[in-house]
Amino acid sequence: MTEFKEKARAHLDRGRIFGIQGKYKEAIEEYKKALKLDPSLKQALTNLKFTYYMAGMELHDGIRKKV
């Protein structure tokens, strides 16, 4: 496993912890970091979508804020 993939997995794990704690903003940031390091990490994208849903946001809302 490459260093980038290992770091992406660490961000994925932190995102899960934040999500369980109801800290959706922090979870979203962690999932975005994971995807930036490893765009093929499907679980991070799935979790990101679910976290946006749980936070009452649409995925495009988060993307629009970034632009």
SULZIUR-V838699 format. One record per run of one state. SS is the DSSP state (H for helix, E for strand, C for the rest). FROM is the first residue (numbers start at 1). TO is the last residue. Records with the same first field share a line. If there is no record, write none. Layout:
SS = FROM-TO ; FROM-TO
This chain:
C = 1-2 ; 21-23 ; 38-41 ; 55-58 ; 67-67
H = 3-20 ; 24-37 ; 42-54 ; 59-66
